[in-house]
Each structure stands twice: as C-alpha cells, then as structure tokens.
Amino acid sequence: MSKARKRFLLWTMLAMAVCLTAVLGVINGALWNMAAEDADHLTQTIADNRGFVGRGEGRRALRFENGRPVEGVMGTDSPETQASLRYFTARFDAEGNGELIAYSVNSVSREEALTWAKSLLQERSVGWSAQIYRYRVWTSDDQTFVAVIDQGRELLNFYRVLRISLFGWIAAMLGSFALLSLIARRLFKPLEEMDRTRAKLLDEIDHTFRMPLTVMNVGIENLERRVGTSDELQLLRRQLSLMTRAVRDLPQSEDGSASEVSLKQLAQESADACRAAYEEKGLSLTVRTGDDPLNLPVDGDELRELINELLVNALKYAGHEAVLSAERSGGRIILEMRNDTTLSDGEVDQVFDRHVRLGNADGSPGVGLGLSRVRDLVRTMNGRVSARVSGGQFVLRVHL
C-alpha cells in the first residue's frame, strides 16, 4: 500500500471518528440533559406542593370531546407519570430535627430515607445522588425540605442509547474502513501504477549511469597519474562530479520502504562494471559470493554505492590483486574487500575519518573521503565496519 493511500485512509478515518464522536456525543449529552431537566421539573413540582406530588385538583389526563379523548398530557406533567413517581420528602426544622412527610419508594426504608435526606442538607440545591437519584433542597417558612426521586427507570433508556451508540460507533468505523479501503484501492490504483513506472524508470537510470560514471572517474584518476593534470581533465572531472551528484540525488519511489535486495547480484554487477578499470591497471579482481543470494532489507542504491566505494578504494591502492567476498554468518552478512598492500600489520580504523590517508596513498589522487562515506553508509544500514592490515593484506570488513 502506498503512502498516499495510507494517508488517505488515516485522515478519512480520523475525520469519520471525530464526526461520529461529535454527533453521538451531542445526542447522548442532549438525552442526559433532558433526563436531568425532567427530574428537576418533577422535584420543582414537589417543592411547589410543599413536599408532595401535585396532582392538580380537577385536573384530567385527557381532554374529551363528544365523549372521546382528543388530547392527552405527556411527559412530566402527566398525572400518570406523577402518580407512578418513586420519591420521598423529608422536612427539617431549624434545630435539624426531621421527619418524613412523603414516602413512596421501595429502595430504602423510612429510617434510611430520613438519614439520607439529612446528609443532603449541606449539599447544593439540586444534584445527583448515587448516580440515579435526583434531589432538591429548598427552604420555606423556616423549614428545610429535601425531596429525592428515583430516576433509574428513566435513565435506563439513556444508558441503553449510550451502549447502542458505542457499538454503533465501532460498527460504523469498521464498515467505513472496509468501504474506504475498497474505494482507495480503486482511486489510487492509477496513481500507484504511475509511481511504480516512475520508480522503475529511476532505477533504470540509476543502474545505467551510476557505474559508468564511477568507471570514468577512476579512468580520469589513472590518466592524471600517468600524464599529469590539465585544464581539460579538470573540466571533465567537474562535469563528471555534477553528473554523479545528479544521479545520486535522484528521487526515490514514494513508498520509501526498504525491500529485499540481493547483495550477490549487486556485487557481481558492480565488479563487472569496474573490471575494465582493474584490467587497465594490470590488477586482478575476484568476486566470491557462493550460491546464497544474500538478500538484505536495505536501500538498493545505498548498498550499491557501498560496494562501489570498496571497489574504487581497492582499485586505487591494490598492488596486484583485489578480492570482494560476501557470506552469511549467523544472522548477519559479512561483506569483505581485500587487496595487497605495503602497510604494516595492525588495526587501521582511522581510515574511516574524513581527510585521513595512509602511507601508501602518497602520489594517489583523492582527499580521503571515500572510506568515510563507507562508514556513513554502513551506519544507515545498522551495520558496522572495520579495517586492518594482516599478512600484507588490507582488509575492509562490513557486518550487515
């Protein structure tokens, strides 16, 4: 899946999640507020009737015309709603002595109701208690009243809607993801095909130009060594440097993920491209990789550049021969470049520092940046590199 399609799915699903959360939040918030408002209306009705449910003398639930009901009363004003209300009311004098004046609830005893009401005297005038009980505290004629109503039955519908909303949110997100994945696959298919074509073209350009440019740079260095530098050779070197930088800076495919690349194949291709330059200097170049393709999950361009730098370094300083080998050891791949040298035995890891050149570099063109580039490339691949001289052999070993 391309990055563009992933971003499309991510931002679309995020927008969907925000919108659904906002809509369902508003709906459930409104239901909760309406439940609270209904409860407050009922407690206010109790307060207006000095602690009792007001049935309204002479009031009727239905309006009749010609002996038939034509209009009823809904909501908290309905006499049926008020008659079925579960509540109790306690009255307290100035000294805090209290008594129950109304009791129509089965969830608590009279003693518990009176104790409960007394505990609410210091609370705010209206609020929730035990999550499902709405209470109101008011004062009239030097007496304080506490009314508590049970809203559990009414709030049950709210919690059911909330539960349905949560399941609906999950179902909507899953369904939207499946549908959007199908839409995105069709929508981005032409773009992904164009991206694959573009990436293939860039790979072909890179493969076609990178190695010839490397060989030409080496050829110019050899020519300068034999006949000396000149304005024409300096001009060629600058132009080749510009072309090399342009090829190195070619854009990568949008996916950007590191796919498996064959180190064996890249090593063989790079060696074949450099073989003519080695033969021109009278050097032998041997490649030993075995039958294992030595696949690595790294950037192919960086791995090719790493191999090229090793080959170019050996081409500059080898006396008679150079050997490029690679093998799998445990869970890592070891890439090794050997060439004969006149240096003394020992570790020479300082060659990876910028502008550092060893004793055998006298008279050889260069500024000591090649192996520092090798070190940087190896680090990007989470590997390690070392250099040593042993038995007249200069050995560069890379663990990938």
C-alpha positions as CSV (number, residue, x, y, z in Angstrom):
1,M,0.0,0.0,0.0
2,S,1.4,3.4,-1.0
3,K,1.9,6.2,1.5
4,A,-0.7,8.3,-0.3
5,R,-3.3,5.6,0.2
6,K,-2.3,5.1,3.8
7,R,-2.6,8.9,4.5
8,F,-6.0,9.0,2.7
9,L,-7.3,6.2,4.9
10,L,-5.8,7.6,8.1
11,W,-7.1,11.1,7.7
12,T,-10.5,10.0,6.4
13,M,-11.0,7.6,9.3
14,L,-9.8,10.2,11.7
15,A,-12.4,12.7,10.3
16,M,-15.0,10.0,10.5
17,A,-14.2,9.2,14.1
18,V,-14.3,12.9,15.0
19,C,-17.6,13.5,13.3
20,L,-19.2,10.3,14.7
21,T,-17.9,11.1,18.2
22,A,-19.3,14.7,18.0
23,V,-22.7,13.6,16.7
24,L,-23.2,10.8,19.2
25,G,-21.8,12.9,21.9
26,V,-24.3,15.6,21.2
27,I,-27.2,13.1,21.1
28,N,-26.2,11.4,24.3
29,G,-25.4,14.7,26.0
30,A,-28.8,16.0,25.0
31,L,-30.6,12.9,26.3
32,W,-28.7,13.3,29.7
33,N,-29.6,16.9,29.9
34,M,-33.3,16.2,29.1
35,A,-33.3,13.5,31.8
36,A,-31.9,16.0,34.3
37,E,-34.4,18.6,33.2
38,D,-37.3,16.2,33.6
39,A,-36.1,15.2,37.1
40,D,-35.7,18.9,38.0
41,H,-39.2,19.6,36.8
42,L,-40.6,16.8,39.0
43,T,-38.7,18.0,42.1
44,Q,-39.8,21.5,41.4
45,T,-43.4,20.2,41.3
46,I,-42.8,18.5,44.6
47,A,-41.4,21.8,46.1
48,D,-44.4,23.8,44.7
49,N,-46.7,21.4,46.5
50,R,-44.7,21.5,49.8
51,G,-43.2,18.1,49.5
52,F,-45.9,16.2,47.6
53,V,-46.5,15.3,44.0
54,G,-49.0,17.8,42.7
55,R,-51.9,16.2,41.1
56,G,-53.8,19.4,40.5
57,E,-57.3,19.5,41.8
58,G,-59.8,18.9,39.0
59,R,-57.0,18.2,36.5
60,R,-57.5,15.4,34.0
61,A,-55.1,13.4,31.9
62,L,-57.2,13.5,28.8
63,R,-59.4,16.1,27.1
64,F,-62.7,14.8,25.9
65,E,-64.9,16.0,23.1
66,N,-68.2,14.2,22.4
67,G,-67.2,11.5,24.8
68,R,-63.9,10.7,23.2
69,P,-60.4,11.7,24.2
70,V,-58.7,14.0,21.7
71,E,-55.6,15.2,23.6
72,G,-53.5,13.7,26.4
73,V,-50.8,15.0,28.7
74,M,-47.3,13.8,28.0
75,G,-44.0,13.9,29.9
76,T,-43.5,15.0,33.5
77,D,-46.9,16.9,33.6
78,S,-48.8,13.7,33.0
79,P,-50.8,12.7,36.1
80,E,-49.8,9.1,35.3
81,T,-46.1,9.9,35.4
82,Q,-46.5,11.8,38.7
83,A,-48.7,9.1,40.2
84,S,-46.0,6.5,39.5
85,L,-43.1,8.6,40.8
86,R,-40.8,6.9,43.3
87,Y,-39.8,9.5,45.8
88,F,-39.7,10.6,49.4
89,T,-39.7,14.1,51.1
90,A,-38.2,15.0,54.5
91,R,-38.9,18.2,56.4
92,F,-36.4,19.6,59.0
93,D,-36.8,22.4,61.5
94,A,-34.1,25.0,62.5
95,E,-32.6,22.6,65.0
96,G,-32.2,19.9,62.4
97,N,-35.0,17.7,63.6
98,G,-36.6,15.9,60.7
99,E,-39.5,13.8,59.7
100,L,-40.7,12.1,56.5
101,I,-43.8,13.8,55.1
102,A,-44.0,11.8,51.9
103,Y,-42.7,8.3,51.3
104,S,-43.3,6.4,48.1
105,V,-40.2,4.4,47.3
106,N,-39.1,0.7,47.8
107,S,-35.4,1.0,47.5
108,V,-34.8,2.4,51.1
109,S,-36.5,2.1,54.5
110,R,-38.0,5.1,56.2
111,E,-35.1,5.4,58.6
112,E,-32.6,5.2,55.8
113,A,-34.5,7.8,53.8
114,L,-34.6,10.2,56.7
115,T,-30.8,9.7,57.4
116,W,-30.1,10.1,53.7
117,A,-32.1,13.3,53.5
118,K,-30.3,14.8,56.5
119,S,-27.0,14.1,54.8
120,L,-28.1,16.2,51.8
121,L,-28.9,19.3,53.8
122,Q,-25.4,20.6,53.2
123,E,-25.3,19.8,49.5
124,R,-26.2,22.2,46.8
125,S,-29.9,22.9,46.0
126,V,-30.1,20.4,43.1
127,G,-27.9,17.5,42.1
128,W,-27.5,13.7,41.6
129,S,-27.0,11.2,44.4
130,A,-25.9,7.6,43.9
131,Q,-25.9,8.2,40.2
132,I,-29.7,7.7,39.6
133,Y,-31.4,9.7,42.3
134,R,-32.1,13.4,41.8
135,Y,-32.6,15.6,44.8
136,R,-33.7,19.1,45.6
137,V,-33.2,21.1,48.8
138,W,-35.3,24.2,49.5
139,T,-36.4,26.3,52.4
140,S,-39.9,27.6,53.2
141,D,-41.3,29.1,56.4
142,D,-38.1,28.5,58.4
143,Q,-38.2,24.9,57.5
144,T,-35.9,23.0,55.1
145,F,-37.2,20.3,52.7
146,V,-35.3,17.6,51.0
147,A,-37.0,15.7,48.1
148,V,-35.3,12.7,46.5
149,I,-36.8,11.0,43.4
150,D,-35.7,7.7,41.8
151,Q,-34.8,8.3,38.1
152,G,-33.3,4.8,37.5
153,R,-36.1,3.7,35.2
154,E,-35.9,6.9,33.1
155,L,-32.1,6.8,33.0
156,L,-32.1,3.2,31.8
157,N,-33.1,4.4,28.4
158,F,-30.3,6.8,28.4
159,Y,-27.7,4.1,29.2
160,R,-29.3,1.9,26.6
161,V,-28.9,4.6,23.9
162,L,-25.3,5.2,25.1
163,R,-24.5,1.5,24.8
164,I,-26.1,1.3,21.3
165,S,-24.1,4.5,20.4
166,L,-20.8,2.8,21.4
167,F,-21.5,-0.3,19.5
168,G,-22.8,1.8,16.6
169,W,-19.6,3.8,16.6
170,I,-17.4,0.7,16.4
171,A,-19.6,-0.8,13.7
172,A,-19.6,2.4,11.7
173,M,-15.8,2.7,11.9
174,L,-15.2,-0.9,10.8
175,G,-17.7,-0.6,8.0
176,S,-16.3,2.7,6.9
177,F,-12.7,1.3,6.9
178,A,-13.7,-1.6,4.8
179,L,-15.6,0.6,2.3
180,L,-12.9,3.3,2.2
181,S,-10.2,0.6,1.7
182,L,-12.1,-0.6,-1.4
183,I,-12.6,3.0,-2.7
184,A,-9.0,3.9,-2.0
185,R,-7.7,0.8,-3.8
186,R,-9.6,1.8,-6.9
187,L,-9.0,5.5,-6.5
188,F,-5.2,5.2,-6.1
189,K,-4.6,2.3,-8.5
190,P,-3.7,4.5,-11.5
191,L,-1.5,6.7,-9.2
192,E,0.3,3.7,-7.8
193,E,0.8,2.3,-11.3
194,M,2.4,5.6,-12.3
195,D,4.5,5.6,-9.2
196,R,5.7,2.0,-10.0
197,T,6.5,3.1,-13.6
198,R,8.4,6.2,-12.3
199,A,10.4,4.1,-9.7
200,K,11.3,1.6,-12.4
201,L,12.5,4.4,-14.7
202,L,14.6,5.9,-11.9
203,D,16.1,2.5,-11.1
204,E,17.0,2.0,-14.8
205,I,18.5,5.5,-15.0
206,D,20.5,4.9,-11.8
207,H,21.7,1.4,-13.0
208,T,22.6,2.7,-16.4
209,F,24.6,5.8,-15.3
210,R,26.0,5.2,-11.8
211,M,28.6,2.5,-12.7
212,P,29.8,4.1,-16.0
213,L,30.3,7.4,-14.1
214,T,32.3,5.6,-11.4
215,V,34.5,3.9,-14.0
216,M,35.0,7.2,-15.8
217,N,36.0,8.9,-12.6
218,V,38.5,6.1,-12.0
219,G,39.8,6.4,-15.6
220,I,40.4,10.1,-15.1
221,E,42.4,9.5,-11.9
222,N,44.5,6.9,-13.7
223,L,45.1,9.2,-16.7
224,E,46.1,12.0,-14.3
225,R,48.5,9.6,-12.6
226,R,50.2,8.8,-15.9
227,V,50.2,12.1,-17.8
228,G,49.6,14.6,-15.1
229,T,46.7,17.0,-14.6
230,S,45.5,19.5,-17.2
231,D,42.7,22.0,-17.7
232,E,40.8,19.6,-19.9
233,L,40.9,16.8,-17.3
234,Q,39.9,19.2,-14.5
235,L,36.9,20.3,-16.6
236,L,36.0,16.6,-17.2
237,R,36.3,15.9,-13.5
238,R,34.0,18.8,-12.6
239,Q,31.4,17.7,-15.1
240,L,31.5,14.1,-14.0
241,S,31.1,15.3,-10.4
242,L,28.0,17.2,-11.3
243,M,26.6,14.2,-13.2
244,T,27.5,11.8,-10.3
245,R,25.7,14.1,-7.8
246,A,22.7,14.4,-10.0
247,V,22.4,10.6,-10.3
248,R,22.9,10.2,-6.5
249,D,20.2,12.7,-5.8
250,L,17.6,11.1,-8.0
251,P,14.3,11.0,-6.1
252,Q,13.2,7.7,-4.6
253,S,9.8,6.0,-5.0
254,E,7.1,7.4,-2.8
255,D,6.7,4.2,-0.9
256,G,10.1,4.6,0.6
257,S,10.1,1.2,2.2
258,A,13.3,-0.9,2.1
259,S,12.7,-4.1,0.1
260,E,14.9,-7.1,0.0
261,V,17.9,-6.7,-2.4
262,S,20.4,-9.2,-3.4
263,L,23.9,-8.3,-2.3
264,K,25.3,-11.1,-4.5
265,Q,23.7,-9.6,-7.6
266,L,24.8,-6.0,-6.8
267,A,28.3,-7.2,-6.1
268,Q,28.6,-9.0,-9.4
269,E,27.1,-6.1,-11.4
270,S,29.5,-3.6,-9.7
271,A,32.5,-5.8,-10.2
272,D,31.7,-6.3,-13.9
273,A,31.4,-2.6,-14.4
274,C,34.8,-1.9,-12.7
275,R,36.6,-4.9,-14.2
276,A,37.9,-2.9,-17.3
277,A,39.4,-0.3,-15.0
278,Y,41.2,-3.0,-13.0
279,E,42.5,-4.7,-16.1
280,E,43.8,-1.3,-17.4
281,K,45.9,-1.1,-14.2
282,G,47.0,-4.7,-14.5
283,L,45.1,-5.8,-11.4
284,S,43.1,-8.9,-11.0
285,L,39.6,-8.7,-9.4
286,T,37.9,-11.7,-7.9
287,V,34.3,-12.0,-6.6
288,R,33.4,-14.7,-4.2
289,T,29.7,-14.8,-3.1
290,G,28.7,-18.5,-3.2
291,D,25.2,-19.7,-4.1
292,D,23.3,-17.7,-1.4
293,P,21.6,-14.6,-3.0
294,L,22.4,-12.8,0.3
295,N,19.2,-10.8,0.4
296,L,19.1,-7.7,2.7
297,P,16.2,-5.4,3.7
298,V,18.2,-2.2,2.8
299,D,18.1,0.5,0.2
300,G,19.5,-0.9,-3.0
301,D,21.1,2.4,-4.1
302,E,23.0,2.7,-0.8
303,L,24.2,-0.9,-0.9
304,R,25.4,-0.4,-4.5
305,E,27.2,2.8,-3.5
306,L,28.8,1.0,-0.6
307,I,30.1,-1.8,-2.9
308,N,31.3,0.8,-5.4
309,E,33.3,2.7,-2.8
310,L,35.0,-0.5,-1.7
311,L,35.9,-1.4,-5.3
312,V,37.2,2.1,-6.1
313,N,39.3,2.1,-2.9
314,A,40.9,-1.2,-3.8
315,L,41.4,0.0,-7.3
316,K,43.4,3.0,-6.1
317,Y,45.7,1.2,-3.6
318,A,45.9,-2.5,-4.6
319,G,49.4,-3.7,-5.7
320,H,48.4,-6.8,-7.8
321,E,45.0,-8.2,-6.8
322,A,41.7,-7.5,-5.0
323,V,39.1,-9.9,-3.7
324,L,35.5,-9.0,-3.0
325,S,33.7,-11.7,-0.9
326,A,30.4,-12.0,0.9
327,E,29.0,-14.7,3.1
328,R,26.2,-15.2,5.6
329,S,27.4,-15.8,9.2
330,G,24.8,-16.4,11.8
331,G,22.1,-13.8,11.4
332,R,24.3,-11.3,9.6
333,I,26.0,-10.9,6.2
334,I,29.7,-10.2,6.1
335,L,31.0,-8.2,3.1
336,E,34.8,-8.2,2.8
337,M,37.2,-6.3,0.5
338,R,40.8,-7.5,0.4
339,N,43.8,-6.1,-1.5
340,D,47.5,-6.5,-1.2
341,T,49.4,-3.6,0.5
342,T,52.7,-2.5,1.8
343,L,51.3,-1.2,5.0
344,S,52.4,-2.7,8.4
345,D,50.1,-5.1,10.2
346,G,47.6,-3.7,12.7
347,E,44.2,-2.1,13.1
348,V,43.7,1.0,10.8
349,D,40.2,2.1,11.7
350,Q,41.4,5.8,11.4
351,V,41.0,5.4,7.6
352,F,37.2,6.0,8.2
353,D,37.9,9.5,9.4
354,R,37.5,12.3,7.0
355,H,40.6,13.5,5.1
356,V,42.8,10.7,6.7
357,R,45.1,8.9,4.2
358,L,47.6,6.2,5.0
359,G,51.2,5.9,4.0
360,N,50.5,4.0,0.8
361,A,48.4,7.0,-0.5
362,D,51.4,9.0,-1.5
363,G,51.0,10.2,-5.1
364,S,47.5,8.8,-5.3
365,P,44.7,11.3,-6.2
366,G,42.0,11.8,-3.6
367,V,41.2,13.7,-0.4
368,G,40.4,10.8,2.0
369,L,36.6,10.9,1.8
370,G,35.8,7.5,0.2
371,L,36.0,5.3,3.3
372,S,34.3,7.9,5.5
373,R,31.4,7.6,3.1
374,V,31.6,3.8,3.5
375,R,31.3,4.3,7.3
376,D,28.3,6.6,6.9
377,L,26.5,4.2,4.5
378,V,27.1,1.2,6.9
379,R,25.7,3.2,9.8
380,T,22.5,3.9,7.9
381,M,22.1,0.2,7.4
382,N,22.6,-0.5,11.1
383,G,25.8,-2.3,10.5
384,R,29.5,-1.9,11.5
385,V,32.7,-1.7,9.5
386,S,36.4,-2.3,10.5
387,A,39.7,-2.1,8.7
388,R,43.0,-3.9,9.4
389,V,46.2,-5.0,7.8
390,S,47.3,-8.6,8.2
391,G,50.0,-10.5,6.3
392,G,50.3,-7.9,3.6
393,Q,46.6,-7.7,3.0
394,F,44.4,-4.6,3.6
395,V,41.0,-5.9,4.8
396,L,37.8,-3.9,4.9
397,R,35.1,-5.9,6.7
398,V,31.4,-4.9,6.8
399,H,28.9,-6.6,9.0
400,L,25.3,-6.1,7.7
